[in-house]
């Protein structure tokens, strides 16, 4: 028997990328907190993923005000420690109350040569430290035009699952982020997102059976208040990985509100 969609808590994750210093981070989180005041967060998970230099500051605000927000990181090393200049270990992130880590974002793959095997190793390390990996997969515009989207997803999802032990599938999140839609303002249609997320769930099912019904699959790529409710209305879209729209409290709160609406809730006033 398949798990009903309502059993998968929706996740709205904001990826700040290389934006906002710690002073700007304080203003954004405080503004977001005001907009989420009175928000019933029992059925919606919210995470924000600031730059490393902002983590300690944001952790302090979340903890002091007991905000319904999880702290996430944008990347980590698969190594425990050592001579890896510029990298950040999971032990360091854990001490900062980080709950999740984005793994294999397309920009890490494209600009920092992160391979499928690197993604698998990093996902495994994140799980070892009892954190949630948000594993990113998706095709380029050229691959989409060539009609090989499914082949790309098969390769990336299969490789990523190689870092996930059997029995812990529900602890991972897969984010479908079509590279041609990231930062371009051109989002996939809700139907495109559903097709890809459904395909990803089917790939997990082919290897892990019914565990696939407990894995949250997100869509990422120019998600914004205007398309959030339509995207979240799709049965296999369990949340959104939000880039630019997460840099404004008003737009990010509106996306959260749209998600709450899809799941029969009322979000806080903005």
C-alpha positions, 0 to 999 in steps of 0.5 A: 500500500502506497504512503499518502502524500500527506504523510510526507511533510513538505519542506521549503528550503531557502538556499542563500548561495553566496549572498548576505553577510551576517548583518544582512542575515540578522535582518532577514531572519528577524523579518521572516520571523515576524512574517511567520508569527502565528504560523502553524508549523506542525505540517511544514518544515522550513530550512534556510541555508546561509553562507558558512560565515552566517551560520553561527549568527543565524543559529543564535537567532533561531535558538533565542526566538525558538523559530520554526526554522531549521538551520542548513548548510550549502555544502560540506566535505565528506572527510572528517578532518585533515588538510583540506583547505577551505572545506568544512567538516560535518563535525563543525556543522553539527556543533552549530545545530545544522540539521541538513546539508545541500549535497551536489548542487548543480553549481558545486558540480559545474564550478567545483567539479563535484562528481556523482561519486563525490555526491554519494560519498558526501551523502553517506557522510551526512547521514553518518552524522545524523543530518539530512542530505538534500541531494540535488539532481537535474539536467542542463538545457542542452541535455533537455533539448537532446531529450536525455533528461531521463538518462541524466536522472537515472545516472545521478539518482542511481549514483546518489543512492549508492551513498544511502544504506538500505533502511534509511531512505526516509532520512534523505531528500532529493531535489530536482533542479533543472539547471536550465531553470536555476536563476534564469527566471524561467521555471519548469511548468508544474507538469514538468516538475511533476513528471521529473519528481515522479520519475525520480520516485520511480527510480528509487522504487526500482531499487528500494521498493516502497521506501520510495513513498517516504522519500521527499522529492523537491523541485528547485529552479526559479520557484517564487510566490507566483508559481509556488501553489501550482508547483506544490499542488503536484502529487509528487512535489513534496517541497521547494528548494528556493534560491533568489526568492529566499533572499527576501522575507516577504517572498519566502514567507509567501512561498511558505504560505502557498505550501501551507494552503496546499496542505490545508493550513493557514500561514502566519500573517505577512 
